[in-house]
Amino acid sequence: VRLYDTTRSMGSGTMGALAHLTKEQKQKIEAEAKPLIRAGEKCKILWNSLTKADFRNEGRLNEANLNLVMEQNRGIIEDLLKITKAADFVEVFDLDKDSYLDEDEQISIFSVIKTKIQIVAEALCNIHQYAMYKSLMKEVREIESQIVDYQDRLRQKIYLKQLADYKSIGEQMVKEERKKWNEIHKSVEEALLSKAESLQYKHEESEETLKTALEHPIEATKVKSIPKLKHLQYQEKLVAINERVEEAMNYRK
C-alpha cells in the first residue's frame, strides 16, 4: 500500500523534519488518518466477508471470490487499503502468484492494514496530533489481537482439513487392503476347491478300479499252465497208480 512521501522522509520525528512540513502536508496526514478511525471494527467486517466468500471451506480465495468481497465492502477496502479492484487485490497480496489468496496471504491483508495505521499514527505523533495518534494506536493493538485470533482459526481450519484428508486416506488404504485380502482369500478358496475336486475324482476312480477287480476274482488270480509243471503232475499221477497196483498185489497174497 502506497503512502504519501512525507511520512517516509520524516525519520524519527525531529523538529527539523517538522519544520519542513507545510500546512497542506499536515492536513494530508490528518486526511489519511481519518478513514482509519474504527479500523478494528472495519477489519472484523472484512474478515467475516472473506470467511463467507470461502463457501467451499478450502481456505483459498480466487478473483471471483474477491469480487464478491469487493462488492460487499468497497468502502471499507478503499478506506483501509486504497484498493478498488479485485484484480489489484490479487496482484498486491498474491505472493506466490498462483491467482489465489491462501490462508497466510489472507492474514497478510490485516498485517498490511496494521502496518499502514502504525505509520500514519507515527506521522500524527510527529505533527503533535496526539489524540488521533492515541486513537490509531488503539486500533493497531486491536488489529494485532484480531490477527492472532484469525491465525488460530485458520490453523484450526487447516488442522481439521488435514485431519479429514488423513482420515480419507486411511479409509482408502483400509479399503484397498481389504480388497487385496479378499482377492487373496478368493484365490486360496478356488485353489482348495480345485484340489478337493481333483482328490475326489482320484478317489472315485480308485473305487471304480477296486470294484471292477472284485467282480472278477478268478480271472484276476488265474495262473497260466507251464510245460514243466504239467510234466511233474503227470509223474505224480504215475507214482500214485504204481503204489495202488503194488498195494493190490500184496492184498491178494
Buried (B, 14 or more C-beta within 10 A) or exposed (E): EEBBEBBEEBEEEEEEBEEEBEEEBBEBBBEBBEBBBEBBEBBBEBBEBBBEBBEEEBBBBBBEBBBBBBEBBEEBBEBBBBBEEBEBBBEBBBEEEEEBBBBBBBBBBBBBBBBBBBBBBBBBBBBEBEEBBEBBBBBBEBBBEBBEEBBEEBEEBEEEEEEEEEEEEEEEEEEEEEEEEEEEEEEEEEEEEEEEEEEEEEEEEEEEEEEEEEEEEEEEEEEEEEEEEEEEEEEEEEEEEEEEEEEEEEEEE
